[in-house]
Amino acid sequence: MVPAAMAVAPAAFSTERPVDHVIDDADVFSRASRGELETRLQDFEQDRLDARLITLRRLDYGYTLNSFGTELLEQWSQPGEAPLMLLLIESQGKRAAIVADDSLQSRLPEALLKSTARTTMAIPLRAGDRYRQASMDGLGRISVVLNGGEDPGPPEETVRTTLPTNIPTQEETQSSNATTWIIVLMVLGTIIPMATWWVFSR
């Protein structure tokens, strides 16, 4: 493996499937999270597929996550081995992608993989670098479909609303007549004392 700080291409990986199901080159998971995800990925063997999770800090020039995953998929696919499904996360761009062997197309349609990566996984990544949640949510959605359930779809993205404030906006400030009132009060503040002095000094 190349150092995580460097841009990575599929050629940096072994031509044989690694032993570990989680390859955390971007170093975004704690030891506990890696162990939890390793177990979760191994559970997919019951569905007759080999699921792997790969994190990368940044990709080599000319690669997208999908093209990277497709090339790595071809590199690791050997006759007689279980079909592969690769979940990829790029930490620099907070992007995710899922690619799978063509033999899985009937069970894992391309539309499902794209939606899971671009919504189910991407929302937690954008919302605060929640790599573990993004991975578990993606695996959970795919698992439901593999077990014959209806696709739960992407999670609802929380829309942050701005709380009301008493501070006027720039437009409100420009359209107000506060400046006129200040001038009037300043004039009155000057004239009234002078008039009072003049009256009482007579």
VMD Tcl script that draws the C-alpha trace (Angstrom):
set ca {
  {0.00 0.00 0.00}
  {1.11 3.55 -0.68}
  {1.07 6.21 2.06}
  {-2.42 7.59 2.60}
  {-1.36 11.19 1.97}
  {-0.47 10.39 -1.65}
  {-2.92 10.25 -4.54}
  {-3.92 6.63 -5.12}
  {-4.51 4.59 -8.26}
  {-5.72 0.95 -8.46}
  {-2.18 -0.14 -9.36}
  {-1.18 0.70 -5.78}
  {-3.22 -2.25 -4.53}
  {-2.34 -5.92 -4.68}
  {-3.63 -7.91 -7.63}
  {-5.13 -10.39 -5.18}
  {-8.03 -9.72 -2.84}
  {-6.79 -8.61 0.56}
  {-7.65 -10.57 3.68}
  {-9.29 -7.59 5.39}
  {-12.73 -6.44 4.28}
  {-12.04 -2.86 5.44}
  {-9.13 -1.04 3.79}
  {-8.90 2.30 5.56}
  {-6.19 4.11 3.61}
  {-7.65 7.49 4.59}
  {-7.49 6.54 8.29}
  {-11.02 7.75 9.07}
  {-12.19 4.86 11.26}
  {-11.38 4.11 14.85}
  {-10.27 0.58 15.76}
  {-13.74 -0.16 17.14}
  {-15.44 1.10 13.97}
  {-13.14 -0.97 11.77}
  {-13.97 -4.10 13.77}
  {-17.71 -3.39 13.59}
  {-17.60 -2.76 9.84}
  {-15.43 -5.84 9.25}
  {-18.08 -8.01 10.90}
  {-20.88 -6.27 9.00}
  {-19.15 -6.82 5.66}
  {-18.49 -10.48 6.41}
  {-22.24 -10.96 6.95}
  {-22.75 -10.37 3.22}
  {-21.11 -13.73 2.52}
  {-24.49 -15.23 3.47}
  {-25.90 -13.40 0.44}
  {-23.26 -15.01 -1.80}
  {-21.20 -11.91 -2.40}
  {-17.89 -10.49 -1.20}
  {-18.36 -6.94 0.12}
  {-15.37 -4.64 0.69}
  {-15.08 -1.09 2.02}
  {-12.19 1.12 0.88}
  {-11.42 4.66 2.02}
  {-9.04 6.88 0.08}
  {-7.70 10.31 0.93}
  {-7.59 11.43 -2.69}
  {-7.55 9.86 -6.13}
  {-4.80 9.93 -8.68}
  {-5.26 12.33 -11.60}
  {-7.79 11.18 -14.18}
  {-9.76 8.88 -11.89}
  {-13.27 9.18 -10.52}
  {-14.45 6.98 -7.67}
  {-16.51 4.92 -10.11}
  {-13.68 4.40 -12.60}
  {-11.31 3.62 -9.73}
  {-13.74 1.06 -8.32}
  {-14.42 -0.52 -11.71}
  {-10.71 -1.00 -12.40}
  {-10.10 -2.40 -8.92}
  {-13.09 -4.70 -9.35}
  {-11.57 -6.15 -12.53}
  {-8.20 -6.43 -10.80}
  {-9.61 -8.46 -7.90}
  {-12.11 -10.62 -9.80}
  {-10.94 -14.16 -10.44}
  {-12.88 -17.17 -11.80}
  {-14.43 -19.27 -9.09}
  {-14.46 -16.48 -6.47}
  {-17.55 -14.83 -5.03}
  {-18.73 -11.74 -6.94}
  {-17.44 -8.48 -5.52}
  {-19.17 -5.36 -4.29}
  {-16.91 -2.41 -3.44}
  {-17.93 0.58 -1.35}
  {-15.51 3.47 -1.82}
  {-15.18 6.72 0.12}
  {-12.90 9.62 -0.78}
  {-12.30 11.70 2.34}
  {-10.94 14.79 0.58}
  {-14.06 15.34 -1.52}
  {-16.47 13.63 0.91}
  {-17.75 11.46 -1.93}
  {-18.87 7.85 -2.06}
  {-19.38 5.27 -4.81}
  {-20.48 1.66 -4.99}
  {-19.54 -0.72 -7.79}
  {-20.50 -4.37 -8.11}
  {-19.81 -7.34 -10.34}
  {-22.07 -7.60 -13.40}
  {-23.44 -10.91 -12.13}
  {-25.06 -9.01 -9.24}
  {-27.02 -6.70 -11.55}
  {-30.30 -8.56 -11.08}
  {-30.08 -8.29 -7.31}
  {-28.33 -4.93 -7.06}
  {-29.49 -2.64 -9.89}
  {-27.18 0.19 -10.93}
  {-29.81 2.75 -9.89}
  {-29.80 1.37 -6.33}
  {-26.00 1.52 -6.07}
  {-25.84 5.09 -7.37}
  {-28.63 6.31 -5.11}
  {-27.14 4.61 -2.06}
  {-23.74 6.22 -2.67}
  {-24.97 9.69 -3.64}
  {-27.62 10.07 -0.95}
  {-27.59 7.45 1.81}
  {-23.80 7.61 2.20}
  {-23.11 11.16 1.02}
  {-25.50 12.93 3.41}
  {-23.70 11.80 6.61}
  {-20.34 12.60 5.00}
  {-21.38 16.16 4.16}
  {-23.14 16.63 7.49}
  {-20.00 16.19 9.57}
  {-17.54 13.56 8.38}
  {-19.62 10.72 9.81}
  {-17.78 7.94 8.00}
  {-18.99 5.08 10.18}
  {-22.63 6.14 9.87}
  {-22.30 6.62 6.11}
  {-20.88 3.11 5.74}
  {-23.39 1.40 8.04}
  {-26.34 3.21 6.45}
  {-25.21 2.24 2.96}
  {-24.67 -1.39 3.91}
  {-28.00 -1.47 5.70}
  {-29.95 -0.23 2.68}
  {-28.28 -2.71 0.36}
  {-28.84 -5.55 2.82}
  {-32.59 -4.87 2.91}
  {-32.80 -5.20 -0.88}
  {-30.65 -8.35 -0.97}
  {-32.96 -9.98 1.56}
  {-35.98 -9.34 -0.63}
  {-37.25 -6.21 1.08}
  {-38.43 -3.02 -0.55}
  {-35.76 -0.38 -1.03}
  {-36.12 2.00 1.95}
  {-34.78 4.81 -0.20}
  {-32.48 7.64 0.82}
  {-32.78 9.33 4.21}
  {-34.47 12.68 4.51}
  {-31.94 15.48 4.43}
  {-32.46 17.97 7.24}
  {-32.98 21.51 6.01}
  {-31.61 24.07 8.43}
  {-33.88 27.06 8.93}
  {-32.72 30.50 10.05}
  {-34.10 31.60 13.41}
  {-35.94 34.94 13.45}
  {-33.88 37.93 14.57}
  {-34.52 41.53 15.55}
  {-31.39 42.71 13.76}
  {-32.47 44.60 10.62}
  {-31.18 43.51 7.25}
  {-29.11 45.79 5.03}
  {-32.16 46.48 2.85}
  {-34.26 47.37 5.89}
  {-31.56 49.68 7.16}
  {-31.24 51.44 3.83}
  {-35.00 51.89 3.47}
  {-35.58 53.20 7.01}
  {-35.84 56.92 7.96}
  {-33.71 56.57 11.09}
  {-31.16 59.07 9.77}
  {-33.85 61.76 9.40}
  {-35.02 61.26 12.98}
  {-31.48 61.50 14.30}
  {-30.96 64.85 12.54}
  {-34.30 66.19 13.86}
  {-33.47 65.16 17.42}
  {-30.02 66.71 17.20}
  {-31.51 70.02 15.97}
  {-34.15 70.00 18.71}
  {-31.49 69.14 21.27}
  {-29.62 72.28 20.27}
  {-32.53 74.73 19.80}
  {-34.56 73.90 22.93}
  {-31.75 74.61 25.48}
  {-30.86 77.86 23.67}
  {-34.49 78.98 23.62}
  {-34.89 78.12 27.29}
  {-31.78 80.14 28.22}
  {-32.97 83.11 26.17}
  {-36.43 83.12 27.83}
  {-35.12 82.93 31.39}
  {-32.31 85.39 30.81}
  {-34.70 88.24 29.91}
}
mol new
graphics top color blue
foreach p $ca { graphics top sphere $p radius 0.5 }
foreach p [lrange $ca 0 end-1] q [lrange $ca 1 end] { graphics top cylinder $p $q radius 0.2 }
display resetview
